[in-house]
């Protein structure tokens, strides 16, 4: 695993010292991972949709709002699980 060094303002460092129960390196690691994962989301939904075959496009257009919400929640959970897995690697 690679190592990096961070600089923070003295005032922030003093506040961090007030919370020794928090693993600050883990906080930084999680935020870096989240940022990298969000940067990988470069394809828009319209671009993705255009890559699908016509049958799939028709099926998606006929999907109800409730079905989309359910699907979205499942995908969000999968994304969270993926992030959790990446932090354990």
C-alpha positions as CSV (number, residue, x, y, z in Angstrom):
1,X,0.0,0.0,0.0
2,X,1.3,3.5,-0.9
3,X,1.9,6.1,1.7
4,X,1.2,9.8,1.4
5,X,1.8,12.8,3.7
6,X,-0.9,15.5,4.2
7,X,-0.6,19.0,5.6
8,X,-3.4,20.5,7.5
9,X,-3.7,24.0,9.1
10,X,-2.6,24.2,12.8
11,X,-6.1,25.0,14.0
12,X,-7.5,21.9,12.4
13,X,-4.7,19.7,13.8
14,X,-5.4,21.0,17.3
15,X,-9.1,20.0,16.8
16,X,-8.0,16.6,15.5
17,X,-6.0,16.1,18.7
18,X,-9.2,16.7,20.7
19,X,-10.6,13.5,19.2
20,X,-8.0,10.7,19.6
21,X,-10.7,8.1,19.2
22,X,-10.9,8.9,15.5
23,X,-8.5,7.3,13.1
24,X,-7.8,10.3,11.0
25,X,-5.8,8.4,8.4
26,X,-8.9,6.2,7.9
27,X,-11.0,9.4,7.5
28,X,-8.6,10.6,4.8
29,X,-8.4,7.2,3.1
30,X,-12.2,6.9,2.9
31,X,-12.6,10.4,1.4
32,X,-9.9,9.8,-1.1
33,X,-11.5,6.5,-2.2
34,X,-14.9,8.2,-2.4
35,X,-13.5,11.0,-4.6
36,X,-11.7,8.5,-6.9
37,X,-14.9,6.4,-7.3
38,X,-16.9,9.5,-8.1
39,X,-14.4,10.6,-10.7
40,X,-14.8,7.3,-12.5
41,X,-18.5,8.1,-13.1
42,X,-17.8,9.9,-16.4
43,X,-20.5,8.5,-18.6
44,X,-23.9,10.3,-18.5
45,X,-27.1,8.4,-18.3
46,X,-28.0,9.6,-21.8
47,X,-24.7,8.2,-23.2
48,X,-25.3,4.9,-21.4
49,X,-28.9,4.7,-22.7
50,X,-27.7,5.3,-26.3
51,X,-25.5,2.2,-26.1
52,X,-28.4,-0.1,-25.2
53,X,-30.3,-2.1,-27.8
54,X,-33.8,-1.0,-28.8
55,X,-35.6,-3.7,-26.9
56,X,-33.8,-2.7,-23.7
57,X,-34.5,1.0,-24.3
58,X,-38.2,0.3,-24.8
59,X,-38.3,-1.8,-21.6
60,X,-36.6,1.0,-19.6
61,X,-38.9,3.6,-21.0
62,X,-41.9,1.5,-19.7
63,X,-40.4,1.2,-16.2
64,X,-42.5,2.9,-13.5
65,X,-41.2,5.5,-11.1
66,X,-41.6,3.1,-8.2
67,X,-39.5,0.5,-10.0
68,X,-36.8,3.1,-10.8
69,X,-36.7,4.1,-7.1
70,X,-36.4,0.5,-6.0
71,X,-33.6,-0.1,-8.5
72,X,-31.8,3.1,-7.5
73,X,-31.8,2.1,-3.9
74,X,-30.4,-1.3,-4.7
75,X,-27.7,0.2,-6.8
76,X,-26.8,2.7,-4.1
77,X,-26.5,-0.2,-1.6
78,X,-24.3,-2.1,-4.1
79,X,-22.1,1.0,-4.5
80,X,-21.8,1.3,-0.7
81,X,-20.8,-2.3,-0.5
82,X,-18.2,-1.9,-3.2
83,X,-16.7,1.0,-1.4
84,X,-16.6,-1.0,1.8
85,X,-14.9,-3.9,0.0
86,X,-12.3,-1.5,-1.5
87,X,-11.4,-0.2,1.9
88,X,-10.7,-3.8,3.1
89,X,-8.4,-4.6,0.3
